[in-house]
Amino acid sequence: MTYYTENIQETLQNTLGKTSKNIGIVTHCFPPDFGAAPHQFEFLAQSFSKKGNKVTVFTSHPYYPTGKITLKDFFTWKRTSKEKNITVIRHWLLPSQKNNMFLRLISMFSMLFSMFTSLREVKKQKLDILLIQTPPITLPIFGILAKKLYGVNVVLNVSDLWPQAMVDINGLSKSSVAYKVLHWLEKFYYKKADALVTQSKESQEYIKDLGFDLPHIYRIGANTKQFRQKTDFNSTEKIKVVYMGVLGVAHGISKLIKEIAFDDLNIELHIFGDGVDYKNIQSIIKKKQLNNVFLNRAIDYHLVPQTLRQFDIALISQINYVKGTLPAKLYESMSVGLPIIYHGEGEGAEIVKYFNCGWTSNPSDYDALTKNFSLIHKLKTHELKEKGQNARTACIEHFDLHQQFDQLDHLLSSIVVQMA
């Protein structure tokens, strides 16, 4: 077992076989929201259902990551639909994706308050277990109340370390009253949960250092069958770099295109996404008359694999080091076999170094990033292919979506059996 392989099954005493469960998934986003997070929860819901489990999703009206909902949804408190044999209950909220803690908290609590009206559904659906996404930091309250009222088991999927993440993006001070209250709430959730899962070694160690049992690792990973390997690299043409994903404050794409002279480097940067930084990027491209930077709206998720294969290099950018975060686009790009330019710190950068599948630079070091882009021009085709093959092999062996799911499903089954 390597550093990047965490086998949950090895921590279990017994082989449980197939155990049918009634599962509730509580998440802030679900398709038609776009991005890795909503599609990850859709994959979980469908995979649990295909294994013979009954699945109910508690979520919000679509808003992610643009921070906008339709006028119809704004005047709809709650609606329930059946989607591919999954019950989906959508709730009202005041959306916000701005880098403002106060506005985000209002959004989080509005979603929680509307979800309270679905607590009875936990009893009605006879749920065995609730898998709850956090952040938003308010959603675990729903699970804790359901546990107290109806005895349902609660598993927290800690994807980001809130409020630590707000500190990392300079949205909150550790000395503030708000941080202290939210940090107390965070530890309260960890104490009340029946199990914790998280996506990185950094998050795992952070939670352990707070005095809790070591959480299980559940990485988002990539569907290696869907994200098939790119095979054609043509070094005679202009190098084409792709950024695919949410355009948020922490990603810093608007600052990146200010600092990196893609026209002078003779490298094309193709951006696909939406988010709060979209208009800033659009304005900079127009103001600086950039010929080698192309901004595109987000595309349907089923088009992402084939779109990624049209490019030579994948760019991952995080201008703020946010402890414990691992961008899903990293796994997807690795699965396609694209060499990685990783502009950021933390475990994502360590993965790129460990598997020798790209180049890294610190978030504030744009000179190093420029050197990495310049280096690409000097590489021969077989060298690009080698980096890409390293990425593909690592993804198959360590970050395959279905392997990760099987481990999570096994964990949930063990909890249901133990609590029965």
C-alpha positions in Angstrom: 0.0 0.0 0.0 1.5 3.3 -1.0 1.0 6.8 0.5 -1.7 7.5 -2.0 -3.7 4.3 -1.6 -6.1 4.1 1.4 -8.0 0.8 1.5 -10.9 1.2 3.9 -11.7 -2.5 3.6 -8.4 -3.4 5.4 -9.7 -1.6 8.5 -12.8 -3.7 8.8 -12.9 -7.0 10.7 -15.5 -8.8 8.6 -16.5 -9.2 5.0 -20.0 -7.9 4.8 -21.1 -8.8 1.4 -24.1 -7.0 -0.2 -26.1 -5.1 2.4 -29.2 -3.2 1.1 -29.5 0.2 2.8 -31.8 3.2 2.8 -29.4 6.1 2.2 -29.9 9.8 2.4 -27.4 12.1 0.7 -27.4 15.7 2.0 -25.5 18.1 -0.3 -25.6 21.8 -1.3 -25.4 21.0 -5.0 -26.7 18.4 -7.4 -27.2 18.4 -11.2 -28.2 20.5 -13.1 -25.6 22.4 -11.1 -22.3 22.0 -12.9 -18.8 21.2 -11.8 -17.2 18.2 -10.1 -19.0 18.4 -6.8 -22.6 18.0 -8.1 -21.6 15.3 -10.6 -19.8 13.5 -7.8 -23.0 13.3 -5.7 -25.0 12.2 -8.7 -22.5 9.4 -9.3 -22.8 8.4 -5.6 -26.6 8.4 -5.7 -26.7 6.4 -8.9 -24.1 3.9 -7.8 -25.8 3.3 -4.4 -29.1 2.8 -6.3 -27.6 0.4 -8.8 -26.4 -1.8 -5.8 -30.0 -2.2 -4.7 -30.2 0.6 -2.1 -33.0 3.1 -1.8 -31.6 6.6 -2.2 -33.0 10.0 -1.3 -31.1 13.2 -2.0 -31.7 16.4 0.0 -30.3 19.4 -1.8 -31.0 23.0 -2.9 -32.5 24.5 -6.0 -29.8 24.7 -8.7 -27.4 27.6 -8.1 -23.8 26.3 -8.1 -21.3 27.8 -8.9 -22.8 31.0 -10.3 -24.7 31.9 -7.1 -28.0 32.5 -9.0 -31.3 30.6 -9.0 -34.2 31.0 -11.4 -37.2 33.3 -10.6 -39.4 30.2 -10.5 -37.2 28.5 -7.9 -37.0 31.7 -5.9 -40.7 31.4 -5.3 -40.7 27.6 -4.7 -40.0 26.5 -1.2 -39.6 22.8 -2.0 -40.1 20.4 -4.8 -39.7 16.7 -5.1 -38.9 14.7 -8.2 -37.9 11.2 -9.2 -34.6 11.1 -11.2 -33.3 7.8 -12.4 -34.9 5.9 -9.5 -33.6 8.4 -7.0 -35.8 10.7 -4.9 -34.5 14.2 -5.1 -35.9 16.9 -2.8 -34.8 20.4 -3.6 -35.1 23.3 -1.2 -35.1 27.1 -1.2 -32.1 29.2 -0.4 -30.6 32.6 -0.8 -27.6 31.8 -2.9 -24.2 33.4 -2.6 -20.8 32.4 -4.0 -19.0 35.7 -3.0 -15.8 35.8 -0.9 -17.8 37.2 2.0 -18.3 35.1 5.1 -21.4 36.9 6.2 -23.2 36.5 2.9 -22.1 32.8 2.7 -23.4 32.2 6.2 -26.8 33.7 5.3 -26.9 31.4 2.2 -25.9 28.4 4.3 -28.5 29.0 7.0 -31.3 29.7 4.5 -30.7 26.3 2.9 -30.7 24.6 6.3 -33.9 26.3 7.5 -35.7 25.1 4.3 -34.3 21.6 4.8 -35.8 21.4 8.3 -39.1 20.9 6.6 -37.8 17.6 5.2 -36.8 16.1 8.5 -40.0 14.0 8.5 -38.8 12.5 5.2 -36.0 10.8 7.1 -38.6 8.9 9.1 -40.9 8.4 6.2 -38.2 7.0 4.0 -36.9 4.9 6.9 -33.4 6.0 6.3 -30.5 3.9 7.8 -27.8 6.4 7.2 -27.2 10.0 6.1 -24.1 10.9 4.1 -23.7 14.6 4.6 -21.5 17.0 2.7 -19.7 19.7 4.7 -19.2 22.5 3.9 -21.7 24.1 4.0 -21.0 24.1 7.7 -24.7 24.3 8.5 -25.8 21.1 6.8 -24.6 18.7 9.5 -27.2 20.2 11.9 -29.8 18.5 9.7 -28.2 15.2 10.3 -27.6 15.6 14.0 -31.3 16.5 14.5 -32.3 13.5 12.4 -30.0 11.3 14.5 -31.5 12.5 17.7 -35.1 12.3 16.5 -35.0 9.1 14.5 -31.8 7.3 15.3 -30.3 7.5 11.8 -26.6 7.0 11.4 -24.6 10.1 10.3 -21.5 10.1 8.1 -19.8 13.4 7.4 -18.0 13.9 4.1 -15.6 16.6 4.9 -14.5 18.0 1.6 -13.1 21.3 2.9 -12.0 22.3 6.3 -14.4 25.0 7.3 -13.8 27.5 8.8 -10.0 26.9 8.2 -10.7 27.3 4.5 -12.0 30.8 5.0 -8.9 31.7 7.0 -6.7 30.3 4.1 -8.4 32.6 1.6 -8.2 35.6 3.9 -11.9 35.7 4.5 -11.8 35.2 8.2 -9.3 35.8 11.1 -8.5 33.1 13.6 -8.7 35.7 16.4 -12.3 36.6 15.5 -15.4 35.6 17.5 -16.9 34.2 14.2 -13.9 31.8 13.7 -14.1 30.6 17.3 -17.8 29.9 17.1 -17.5 28.1 13.8 -14.5 26.1 14.9 -16.4 25.0 18.0 -19.3 24.0 15.7 -16.9 22.1 13.5 -15.6 20.0 16.4 -19.1 19.4 17.7 -20.0 17.9 14.3 -17.0 15.6 14.3 -17.9 14.4 17.8 -21.6 13.7 16.9 -20.9 11.9 13.6 -20.8 8.1 13.5 -18.0 8.3 11.0 -15.9 10.9 9.1 -14.6 10.6 5.6 -12.4 13.2 3.9 -10.6 13.6 0.6 -6.9 14.1 1.5 -4.1 13.2 3.9 -3.9 16.8 4.9 -7.5 16.9 6.1 -7.1 13.5 7.7 -4.2 14.7 9.8 -5.9 18.0 10.6 -8.9 16.2 12.1 -6.7 13.7 13.9 -4.8 16.6 15.5 -8.1 18.0 16.9 -8.3 14.8 18.9 -10.6 12.6 16.8 -10.1 9.2 15.3 -8.3 9.1 12.0 -11.0 9.7 9.3 -11.3 7.4 6.3 -10.0 8.7 3.0 -12.6 9.0 0.2 -11.2 10.7 -2.8 -13.4 12.1 -5.6 -11.2 10.5 -8.2 -12.0 10.1 -11.8 -14.0 7.7 -13.9 -11.0 6.2 -15.8 -13.3 4.4 -18.3 -15.1 7.7 -19.2 -12.0 9.9 -19.0 -10.0 7.9 -21.6 -6.4 8.4 -22.4 -5.2 11.0 -24.9 -2.8 9.4 -27.4 -1.9 12.1 -29.8 0.7 14.8 -28.9 1.9 17.0 -31.8 4.9 19.1 -30.8 5.0 20.9 -34.1 1.9 22.9 -33.4 1.3 25.6 -30.8 1.0 24.2 -27.3 -2.6 24.3 -26.0 -3.2 24.5 -22.3 -6.6 24.0 -20.8 -8.2 25.2 -17.5 -11.5 23.4 -16.9 -13.6 24.1 -13.8 -15.1 26.6 -11.5 -13.8 30.2 -11.8 -13.7 31.2 -8.2 -11.7 33.6 -6.0 -9.3 30.9 -4.8 -8.5 29.7 -8.3 -7.1 33.1 -9.3 -7.3 32.8 -13.1 -7.9 36.5 -13.6 -4.6 37.3 -11.8 -2.8 34.5 -13.7 -3.6 35.9 -17.1 -2.4 39.3 -15.9 0.9 37.9 -14.8 1.7 35.4 -17.6 2.4 36.6 -21.1 0.8 33.8 -23.1 1.1 35.8 -26.3 4.8 36.2 -25.9 5.2 32.5 -24.8 3.3 31.4 -28.0 1.1 29.2 -25.8 -2.7 29.1 -26.0 -4.7 29.0 -22.7 -8.3 27.8 -23.2 -10.5 28.5 -20.2 -13.8 26.6 -19.6 -16.0 27.5 -16.7 -18.3 29.8 -14.8 -18.1 31.6 -11.5 -17.6 34.9 -9.7 -14.3 35.5 -11.6 -15.7 35.1 -15.1 -16.4 38.8 -15.8 -13.0 39.8 -14.4 -11.3 37.4 -16.9 -13.5 38.6 -19.7 -12.6 42.2 -18.9 -8.8 41.5 -18.8 -8.8 39.6 -22.1 -10.6 42.6 -23.8 -8.5 45.3 -22.1 -5.2 43.7 -22.8 -6.3 42.4 -26.2 -5.0 38.9 -25.5 -4.8 36.8 -28.6 -3.8 33.5 -26.9 -6.3 33.4 -24.0 -9.7 32.1 -24.9 -12.7 32.2 -22.4 -15.5 29.7 -22.8 -18.6 29.1 -20.7 -18.8 25.8 -18.8 -19.7 22.8 -20.9 -22.0 19.9 -20.1 -20.2 17.4 -18.0 -20.5 14.6 -20.5 -18.5 16.7 -22.9 -15.6 17.2 -20.5 -13.6 14.0 -21.3 -13.5 14.5 -25.1 -12.8 18.2 -24.7 -9.8 17.6 -22.4 -8.3 15.3 -24.9 -8.1 18.1 -27.5 -5.4 19.8 -25.4 -1.8 19.2 -24.5 -1.4 20.3 -20.9 -3.9 20.8 -18.0 -3.6 23.9 -15.8 -4.6 23.6 -12.1 -4.5 26.9 -10.2 -5.0 27.7 -6.6 -3.6 31.1 -5.6 -4.5 30.6 -1.9 -3.2 27.5 -0.1 -6.4 26.0 1.3 -5.4 23.1 3.6 -6.9 19.8 2.6 -8.3 20.7 -0.7 -7.7 18.6 -3.8 -9.3 19.8 -7.1 -11.3 17.1 -8.9 -10.0 18.5 -12.2 -6.6 17.2 -11.2 -7.8 13.6 -11.2 -9.8 14.0 -14.4 -6.8 15.6 -16.2 -4.6 12.8 -15.0 -7.0 10.2 -16.2 -7.0 11.6 -19.7 -3.2 11.5 -19.6 -2.5 15.2 -19.7 0.7 16.5 -18.1 -0.1 18.9 -15.3 0.9 22.5 -14.6 0.0 22.8 -11.0 0.2 26.4 -9.7 -0.5 25.9 -6.0 0.6 24.2 -2.8 -0.5 21.3 -0.7 -1.3 17.7 -1.5 -2.3 18.3 -5.1 1.2 19.6 -5.8 2.7 16.7 -3.9 0.8 14.2 -6.1 2.2 15.8 -9.3 5.7 15.6 -7.9 5.3 12.1 -6.5 4.1 10.6 -9.7 6.3 12.7 -12.0 3.4 13.8 -14.1 4.0 17.5 -14.4 5.4 20.7 -13.0 4.6 22.8 -9.9 5.0 26.4 -8.8 4.1 28.2 -5.6 0.9 30.4 -5.8 2.8 33.7 -5.6 5.7 32.7 -7.8 4.7 33.7 -11.3 8.3 33.7 -12.5 8.5 29.9 -11.7 5.2 29.4 -13.5 6.5 31.3 -16.5 9.6 29.1 -16.5 7.4 26.0 -16.4 5.5 27.2 -19.4 8.7 28.0 -21.3 10.1 24.6 -20.5 7.2 22.9 -22.3 8.4 24.3 -25.6 11.7 22.5 -25.2 10.2 19.1 -24.6 10.0 16.5 -27.3 6.7 14.7 -28.0 7.8 11.5 -26.3 8.6 13.5 -23.2 5.1 14.9 -23.0 3.7 11.5 -23.6 5.8 10.1 -20.8 4.5 12.7 -18.3 1.0 12.0 -19.5 1.4 8.2 -19.2 2.6 8.7 -15.6 -0.5 10.7 -14.8 -2.8 8.1 -16.4 -1.1 5.1 -14.6 -1.3 6.9 -11.3 -5.0 7.6 -11.7 -5.9 4.0 -12.7 -3.9 2.5 -9.8 -4.8 5.0 -7.0 -7.6 7.4 -7.9 -10.2 5.4 -9.9 -13.7 6.6 -9.1 -15.2 3.1 -8.9 -12.6 1.8 -6.5 -13.1 4.8 -4.2 -16.9 4.2 -4.3 -16.6 0.5 -3.4 -14.5 1.4 -0.3 -17.1 4.0 0.8 -20.0 1.6 0.2 -18.2 -1.0 2.3 -17.7 1.6 5.1 -21.4 2.6 5.1 -22.5 -1.1 5.1 -20.3 -1.8 8.1 -21.9 1.1 10.0 -25.4 -0.1 9.3 -24.5 -3.6 10.4 -22.8 -2.5 13.6 -25.6 -0.1 14.6 -28.4 -2.7 13.9 
